[in-house]
């Protein structure tokens, strides 16, 4: 089953532009941290710690990065400030959880039977519906047959918004009326997908902030019912987070990972914020791979996450910006 790879020269340009605010914020502060310094000392490390925390990398991950830098300084004895950016990139990339998607313009999920079911979770307002629409577009463009399921039956607007995206992309949407049983919608969606020999199924779920027990019960029921049709479903549980919310995204990740088994992350709205460091902290703290990042409003502005390219775009090149 052919899927899609998103990283090429055009995507690199979009990534650089999308992370421009975060990069300018990070690089500018790093420049000031090393001005007049010939080597990385305790003062430089203290400044880097402050920079990472204010970039929403998170305290725990920031302290981990600082420890790694201290170990490098101690081991290599002398590190000048021109080497700092390269070393910082290396250590940050080492903390990011890889998504194990092969490089290339297309890839396959070897050994996976179809349909490949993605259950999408996340609170309202994070870009969940938009992410589903953009994923559907990408999968369809790669030649896959895609079916969407509107299991967020709590809000009529959620069903309507997903219908708009389904129409825009040109894929079928399985839905019921507002207030219907979300699991019933998921069952109908997978049954329809199997009948159509579909490749990809994307299931939306309610994004309201209800208590952990209620959320756990609802998502567990949806899973159980889907498995009556496709025993291995969902192969992917994708949590969508708004990168511009910084530390709020950490709290949402904590709640959803406690409620269900999340195995992939999509972090959206990174183009309008200087808080791109949140991607590093969330990936490290929750040990869940970031699979997609949202860098704009266009239908093709959702990128497959590549940690090396992300770190390069985020930290820029301090030495050339002096």
Secondary structure, 3 states (H helix, E strand, C coil): CECCCCCCHHHHHHHHHHCHHHHHHHHHHHHHHHCCCCCCCHHHHHHHHHHHHHCCCCHHHHHHHHHHHHHHHHHHCCCCHHHHHHHHHHHHHHHCCCCCCCCCCCCECCCCCCCEEEEEECCCCCCHHHHHHHHHHHHHHCCCCEEEEEECCCCHHHHHHHHHHHHHHCCEEECCCCCCCHHHHHHHHHHHHHHCCCCEEEEEECCCCCCHHHHHHHHHHHHHHHHCCCCCCCCEEEEEEEHHHCHHHHHHHHHHHHHCCCCEEEEECHHHCCCCCHHHHHHHHHCCCEEEEECCCCCCCEEECCHHHHHHHHHCCCHHHC
